Every structure is written in C-alpha cells, then in structure tokens.
Amino acid sequence: AGPVAAPSTSTIAGGIRDGNRPPPALRVCAHPLDGGTPTCIDTAAGATSYRIEVAAGRYVVAGQALDDPGMKFAHAERIRCIRAPCPPDTAIEVEVAAGEAKSGIDLSVGEALPPG
C-alpha cells in the first residue's frame, strides 16, 4: 500500500469539454478566492477529466491550453447570448471542506470572470 493521504487534503475533480473535439493538454489551476498561490496540475492532450488536490477553501477553477495560452477553459456559468456584445461568463465558486472530494466541477472552453 502507498502512503496514506493526509485527511486535510481535499480534491476538486471534473470533466474537460472542448465541444466535440478531444481537449488539448491543459494547465488546470484552482485559484483560492481568499488570495494565495493557485494550485495547478497539467493534463495530457485528450484527457477528458482532471483531479486536483487542494486545501479546504473557496476556489475558482480555470485552465489554459499548454500549447495555446490564449485558449482558456473555465468552470463557469455559461451565458446564453444571441447577439454581441455578450457578457463574459461568470466563474462558479467551488467550496471544499477539509477532506472533501468535490466532483462534477466541469471545465469548458471560454474565458470567465471571477465571481463578483
């Protein structure tokens, strides 16, 4: 058996969606809303899910393509918008308790603003 993870470690996990295409390799980061250093992982090209270990707290999760930093992914409220200019998507705050494994925090293509 491997080392046992400390119970204070929480995880955020979810899917990665890029329309009907396989997603590119991403750097996915959980940004603490209370400030501090984001926790980042890299996913392989074609990976359709991610899992990131974080401390308990409130985060927004976003990613960007490793080979195309302008291509962004975010866990966000998609705003249905018929005509431009569309409002930017709003990032969804993710709150994790100590030791909690939060799943379903899916990332999709698009830039998002932090929650107001």
C-alpha positions as CSV (number, residue, x, y, z in Angstrom):
1,A,0.0,0.0,0.0
2,G,1.2,3.5,-0.8
3,P,1.3,6.4,1.6
4,V,-2.0,7.5,3.1
5,A,-3.0,11.0,2.1
6,A,-3.4,13.4,5.0
7,P,-7.1,13.9,5.8
8,S,-6.8,17.6,5.4
9,T,-6.3,17.2,1.7
10,S,-9.4,17.9,-0.4
11,T,-9.8,17.3,-4.1
12,I,-11.7,19.0,-6.9
13,A,-12.4,16.9,-10.0
14,G,-14.5,17.2,-13.1
15,G,-14.7,16.8,-16.8
16,I,-12.9,18.8,-19.5
17,R,-15.0,19.6,-22.6
18,D,-14.0,21.2,-25.9
19,G,-17.1,20.8,-28.0
20,N,-16.8,17.6,-29.9
21,R,-13.0,17.7,-30.1
22,P,-10.6,16.0,-27.7
23,P,-9.3,18.6,-25.3
24,P,-5.7,19.9,-25.7
25,A,-3.2,19.4,-23.0
26,L,-4.1,21.9,-20.2
27,R,-2.7,23.5,-17.2
28,V,-5.6,23.5,-14.7
29,C,-5.4,25.8,-11.7
30,A,-7.6,26.1,-8.6
31,H,-7.4,29.8,-7.6
32,P,-8.1,30.5,-3.9
33,L,-10.7,33.3,-3.6
34,D,-9.1,34.3,-0.3
35,G,-5.8,35.0,-2.1
36,G,-2.7,33.0,-2.0
37,T,-1.0,30.8,-4.6
38,P,-3.1,28.8,-7.1
39,T,-2.6,25.0,-7.1
40,C,-2.0,23.8,-10.7
41,I,-1.7,20.5,-12.5
42,D,-1.1,19.6,-16.1
43,T,-3.4,17.3,-18.0
44,A,-2.4,15.3,-21.1
45,A,-3.8,16.1,-24.5
46,G,-7.1,14.2,-25.0
47,A,-7.7,13.9,-21.2
48,T,-11.4,14.4,-20.6
49,S,-11.2,14.8,-16.8
50,Y,-8.9,16.3,-14.2
51,R,-8.4,16.0,-10.4
52,I,-6.5,18.5,-8.3
53,E,-5.6,18.3,-4.6
54,V,-6.2,21.5,-2.7
55,A,-6.5,22.7,0.9
56,A,-10.0,23.4,2.2
57,G,-11.3,26.7,1.0
58,R,-13.1,28.5,-1.8
59,Y,-11.8,28.4,-5.3
60,V,-12.4,29.1,-8.9
61,V,-11.1,26.6,-11.4
62,A,-9.7,27.5,-14.8
63,G,-7.4,26.1,-17.3
64,Q,-5.5,27.1,-20.4
65,A,-4.0,25.1,-23.2
66,L,-0.3,24.4,-22.7
67,D,0.4,25.0,-26.4
68,D,-2.0,27.8,-26.9
69,P,-2.2,30.0,-23.8
70,G,-4.9,32.1,-25.4
71,M,-7.3,29.1,-25.4
72,K,-8.9,29.1,-22.0
73,F,-11.2,26.8,-20.1
74,A,-13.2,27.6,-17.0
75,H,-15.8,26.2,-14.6
76,A,-18.4,28.9,-15.3
77,E,-22.0,29.8,-15.7
78,R,-22.5,29.9,-19.5
79,I,-24.5,32.9,-20.5
80,R,-26.9,32.2,-23.4
81,C,-26.5,35.2,-25.6
82,I,-28.0,35.8,-29.0
83,R,-26.2,39.0,-30.2
84,A,-22.9,40.6,-29.4
85,P,-21.5,42.0,-27.3
86,C,-22.2,39.1,-25.0
87,P,-21.4,39.5,-21.3
88,P,-18.4,37.3,-20.2
89,D,-19.1,34.0,-18.5
90,T,-19.0,34.1,-14.7
91,A,-16.8,31.7,-12.9
92,I,-18.6,29.5,-10.4
93,E,-17.1,29.4,-6.9
94,V,-16.3,26.0,-5.6
95,E,-16.2,25.5,-1.8
96,V,-14.4,22.4,-0.4
97,A,-14.3,21.3,3.2
98,A,-11.3,19.6,4.7
99,G,-11.0,16.1,3.3
100,E,-13.9,16.7,0.9
101,A,-13.8,15.2,-2.6
102,K,-15.7,17.6,-4.9
103,S,-16.6,16.2,-8.3
104,G,-18.6,17.4,-11.2
105,I,-16.6,20.7,-11.4
106,D,-16.5,20.5,-15.2
107,L,-14.4,22.8,-17.4
108,S,-15.5,24.0,-20.8
109,V,-14.0,26.3,-23.4
110,G,-14.3,30.0,-22.7
111,E,-12.9,32.7,-20.5
112,A,-14.7,33.6,-17.3
113,L,-14.6,36.5,-14.9
114,P,-14.1,35.8,-11.2
115,P,-17.4,35.8,-9.2
116,G,-18.3,39.4,-8.3
